[in-house]
């Protein structure tokens, strides 16, 4: 039996069991974002950068 890795949105922390999740990368770090939070990447990317910079190194919310 293979174990599924649950993907979570970096912003709202919903899982791919709850909402579609897509994988992105920023500054060579993986970034998972749900379809509801995707407008942040488009319209408020400064908030995304701030949030990512506050995450401990290596944390990807996967």
DSSP file (Angstrom, degrees, kcal/mol; ACC not computed):
  #  RESIDUE AA STRUCTURE BP1 BP2  ACC     N-H-->O    O-->H-N    N-H-->O    O-->H-N    TCO  KAPPA ALPHA  PHI   PSI    X-CA   Y-CA   Z-CA
    1    1 A X              0   0    0      0, 0.0     2,-0.3     0, 0.0     0, 0.0   0.000 360.0 360.0 360.0 130.6    0.0    0.0    0.0
    2    2 A X        -     0   0    0      1,-0.0     2,-0.5     0, 0.0     0, 0.0  -0.706 360.0-127.9 -93.1 144.7    1.4    3.4   -0.9
    3    3 A X        -     0   0    0     -2,-0.3     2,-0.4     1,-0.0    -1,-0.0  -0.786  19.6-133.6 -94.0 130.8    1.0    6.4    1.4
    4    4 A X        -     0   0    0     -2,-0.5     2,-0.6     1,-0.0    -1,-0.0  -0.658  11.7-134.8 -83.8 133.3   -0.5    9.5   -0.1
    5    5 A X        -     0   0    0     -2,-0.4     2,-0.5     1,-0.0    -1,-0.0  -0.798  22.0-134.7 -86.4 121.7    1.2   12.8    0.6
    6    6 A X        -     0   0    0     -2,-0.6     2,-0.4     9,-0.0     9,-0.0  -0.649  14.3-147.6 -80.8 126.5   -1.5   15.3    1.6
    7    7 A X        -     0   0    0     -2,-0.5     9,-1.5    14,-0.0     2,-0.4  -0.787  16.1-169.2 -92.9 135.4   -1.0   18.7   -0.1
    8    8 A X  B     -A   15   0A   0     53,-1.5     7,-0.2    -2,-0.4    24,-0.2  -0.951  27.4-106.9-126.5 148.2   -2.1   21.8    1.8
    9    9 A X     >  -     0   0    0      5,-2.3     4,-1.2    -2,-0.4    24,-0.3  -0.503  22.2-137.3 -69.7 135.1   -2.5   25.4    0.7
   10   10 A X  T  4 S+     0   0    0     22,-2.7    -1,-0.1    -2,-0.2    23,-0.1   0.763  99.9  38.3 -64.3 -24.1    0.3   27.6    2.2
   11   11 A X  T  4 S+     0   0    0     21,-0.2    -1,-0.1     3,-0.1    22,-0.1   0.927 132.3  15.5 -95.6 -56.0   -2.3   30.3    3.0
   12   12 A X  T  4 S-     0   0    0      2,-0.1    -2,-0.1     3,-0.0     3,-0.1   0.556  88.4-134.1-101.1  -9.5   -5.5   28.7    4.2
   13   13 A X     <  +     0   0    0     -4,-1.2     2,-0.2     1,-0.2    -3,-0.1   0.647  49.9 151.2  64.1  18.5   -4.1   25.2    4.9
   14   14 A X        -     0   0    0      1,-0.1    -5,-2.3    -6,-0.1    -1,-0.2  -0.512  40.5-125.8 -73.0 152.0   -7.0   23.4    3.2
   15   15 A X  B >>  -A    8   0A   0     -7,-0.2     4,-1.8    -2,-0.2     3,-1.5  -0.438  20.1-105.8 -97.1 170.2   -6.0   20.1    1.8
   16   16 A X  T 34 S+     0   0    0     -9,-1.5     5,-0.1     1,-0.3    -8,-0.1   0.532 119.2  66.6 -73.3  -4.0   -6.4   18.6   -1.7
   17   17 A X  T 34 S+     0   0    0    -10,-0.2    -1,-0.3     1,-0.1     3,-0.1   0.683 110.4  35.9 -79.7 -20.4   -9.2   16.5   -0.2
   18   18 A X  T <4 S+     0   0    0     -3,-1.5     2,-0.3     1,-0.3    -2,-0.2   0.774 130.3   0.3-100.6 -33.5  -11.2   19.7    0.2
   19   19 A X  S  < S-     0   0    0     -4,-1.8    -1,-0.3    16,-0.0     2,-0.1  -0.986  86.3 -80.0-156.5 151.6  -10.3   21.9   -2.7
   20   20 A X        -     0   0    0     -2,-0.3    15,-1.8    -3,-0.1     2,-0.4  -0.365  46.5-161.9 -61.0 137.1   -8.1   21.7   -5.9
   21   21 A X  E     -B   34   0B   0     13,-0.2     2,-0.3    -5,-0.1    13,-0.2  -0.952   5.2-163.0-122.3 139.2   -4.4   22.4   -5.1
   22   22 A X  E     -B   33   0B   0     11,-2.7    11,-2.3    -2,-0.4     2,-0.5  -0.925  16.9-127.8-121.7 151.8   -1.7   23.4   -7.6
   23   23 A X  E     +B   32   0B   0     -2,-0.3     2,-0.3     9,-0.2     9,-0.2  -0.828  33.3 163.7 -98.9 132.3    2.1   23.3   -7.1
   24   24 A X  E     -B   31   0B   0      7,-3.6     7,-2.8    -2,-0.5     2,-0.3  -0.750  24.3-137.5-127.8 177.1    4.2   26.4   -7.9
   25   25 A X  E     -B   30   0B   0      5,-0.3     2,-0.3    -2,-0.3     5,-0.2  -0.994  15.4-178.0-139.5 149.4    7.7   27.4   -7.0
   26   26 A X  E >  S-B   29   0B   0      3,-2.4     3,-1.4    -2,-0.3    -2,-0.0  -0.966  75.4  -5.8-147.3 127.3    9.1   30.6   -5.8
   27   27 A X  T 3  S-     0   0    0     -2,-0.3     3,-0.1     1,-0.3    -1,-0.1   0.886 129.8 -57.7  52.4  43.1   12.8   31.3   -5.0
   28   28 A X  T 3  S+     0   0    0      1,-0.2     2,-0.4     0, 0.0    -1,-0.3   0.703 115.3 116.3  62.6  24.2   13.5   27.6   -5.7
   29   29 A X  E <  S-B   26   0B   0     -3,-1.4    -3,-2.4    31,-0.0    -1,-0.2  -0.959  70.6-111.7-118.9 140.1   11.0   26.6   -2.9
   30   30 A X  E     -B   25   0B   0     -2,-0.4     2,-0.4    -5,-0.2    -5,-0.3  -0.404  32.0-168.3 -68.0 146.7    7.9   24.6   -3.6
   31   31 A X  E     -B   24   0B   0     -7,-2.8    -7,-3.6    -2,-0.1     2,-0.5  -0.974   5.9-163.8-139.3 120.4    4.6   26.5   -3.0
   32   32 A X  E     +B   23   0B   0     28,-0.4   -22,-2.7    -2,-0.4     2,-0.4  -0.908  14.8 174.3-106.9 133.6    1.2   24.8   -2.9
   33   33 A X  E     -B   22   0B   0    -11,-2.3   -11,-2.7    -2,-0.5     2,-0.1  -0.997  24.1-129.8-139.9 141.4   -1.8   27.0   -3.3
   34   34 A X  E  >  -B   21   0B   0     -2,-0.4     4,-0.9   -13,-0.2     3,-0.4  -0.411  31.9-106.7 -85.8 166.6   -5.5   26.2   -3.6
   35   35 A X  T  4 S+     0   0    0    -15,-1.8     4,-0.3     1,-0.2     3,-0.1   0.796 118.9  54.8 -64.9 -28.0   -7.8   27.6   -6.2
   36   36 A X  T  4 S+     0   0    0    -16,-0.2     3,-0.4     1,-0.2    -1,-0.2   0.826 112.5  41.9 -74.4 -31.0   -9.5   30.0   -3.7
   37   37 A X  T >> S+     0   0    0     -3,-0.4     3,-1.8     1,-0.2     4,-0.6   0.500  86.2  96.2 -93.5  -5.0   -6.2   31.5   -2.6
   38   38 A X  H >X S+     0   0    0     -4,-0.9     4,-1.0     1,-0.3     3,-1.0   0.825  71.2  68.3 -57.6 -33.6   -4.7   31.8   -6.1
   39   39 A X  H 3>>S+     0   0    0     -3,-0.4     4,-3.5    -4,-0.3     5,-0.6   0.803  90.3  65.2 -57.0 -25.9   -5.8   35.4   -6.5
   40   40 A X  H <>5S+     0   0    0     -3,-1.8     4,-1.5     1,-0.2     8,-0.3   0.911  99.1  51.6 -59.1 -41.0   -3.2   36.2   -3.8
   41   41 A X  H <<5S+     0   0    0     -3,-1.0    -1,-0.2    -4,-0.6    -2,-0.2   0.807 119.0  36.9 -65.7 -27.9   -0.5   35.2   -6.2
   42   42 A X  H  <5S+     0   0    0     -4,-1.0     3,-0.2    -3,-0.2    -2,-0.2   0.899 131.8  20.5 -90.3 -46.6   -1.9   37.4   -8.9
   43   43 A X  H  <5S+     0   0    0     -4,-3.5    -3,-0.2     1,-0.2    -2,-0.1   0.712 133.5  28.3-102.1 -24.1   -3.1   40.5   -7.0
   44   44 A X    >X< +     0   0    0     -4,-1.5     3,-1.3    -5,-0.6     4,-1.1  -0.287  63.8 147.3-135.4  49.8   -1.2   40.5   -3.7
   45   45 A X  H 3>  +     0   0    0      1,-0.3     4,-2.2    -3,-0.2     5,-0.2   0.762  68.6  68.2 -61.6 -24.7    2.0   38.8   -4.4
   46   46 A X  H 3> S+     0   0    0      1,-0.2     4,-2.1     2,-0.2    -1,-0.3   0.882  98.8  51.3 -60.9 -37.6    3.8   41.0   -1.8
   47   47 A X  H <> S+     0   0    0     -3,-1.3     4,-2.7     2,-0.2    -1,-0.2   0.881 107.4  53.3 -65.2 -38.5    1.7   39.2    0.9
   48   48 A X  H  X S+     0   0    0     -4,-1.1     4,-2.8    -8,-0.3     5,-0.2   0.931 108.8  48.4 -61.9 -46.2    2.8   35.8   -0.4
   49   49 A X  H  X S+     0   0    0     -4,-2.2     4,-2.3     1,-0.2    -2,-0.2   0.915 112.3  49.1 -61.5 -43.8    6.5   36.9   -0.2
   50   50 A X  H  X S+     0   0    0     -4,-2.1     4,-1.0     2,-0.2    -2,-0.2   0.924 112.5  47.8 -61.6 -45.0    6.0   38.1    3.3
   51   51 A X  H >X S+     0   0    0     -4,-2.7     4,-0.7     1,-0.2     3,-0.7   0.930 112.9  47.9 -62.3 -46.5    4.2   34.9    4.4
   52   52 A X  H >< S+     0   0    0     -4,-2.8     3,-0.8     1,-0.2    -1,-0.2   0.875 108.1  54.6 -63.7 -37.7    6.9   32.7    2.8
   53   53 A X  H 3< S+     0   0    0     -4,-2.3    -1,-0.2     1,-0.2    -2,-0.2   0.734 106.1  53.6 -69.0 -21.0    9.7   34.7    4.4
   54   54 A X  H << S+     0   0    0     -4,-1.0    -1,-0.2    -3,-0.7     2,-0.2   0.612  89.3  95.7 -87.2 -13.6    8.1   34.1    7.8
   55   55 A X  S << S-     0   0    0     -3,-0.8     3,-0.1    -4,-0.7    -3,-0.0  -0.541  87.6-104.0 -76.5 141.4    8.0   30.3    7.3
   56   56 A X    >   -     0   0    0     -2,-0.2     3,-2.0     1,-0.1    -1,-0.1  -0.310  50.5 -85.2 -60.0 149.1   10.8   28.3    8.8
   57   57 A X  T 3  S+     0   0    0      1,-0.3    -1,-0.1    -4,-0.1     3,-0.1  -0.306 115.8  20.5 -57.2 133.6   13.4   27.1    6.3
   58   58 A X  T 3  S+     0   0    0      1,-0.3     2,-0.4    -3,-0.1    -1,-0.3   0.213  88.7 127.1  91.5 -15.5   12.3   23.8    4.7
   59   59 A X    <   +     0   0    0     -3,-2.0    -1,-0.3     1,-0.1    -4,-0.1  -0.633  21.1 161.0 -78.2 129.2    8.6   24.1    5.6
   60   60 A X        -     0   0    0     -2,-0.4   -28,-0.4    -3,-0.1   -52,-0.2   0.384  49.1-122.3-127.8   0.3    6.5   23.7    2.5
   61   61 A X              0   0    0      1,-0.1   -53,-1.5   -30,-0.1    -2,-0.1   0.879 360.0 360.0  55.9  40.3    3.0   22.9    3.9
   62   62 A X              0   0    0    -55,-0.2    -1,-0.1   -52,-0.0   -53,-0.1   0.423 360.0 360.0 -94.0 360.0    2.9   19.6    1.9
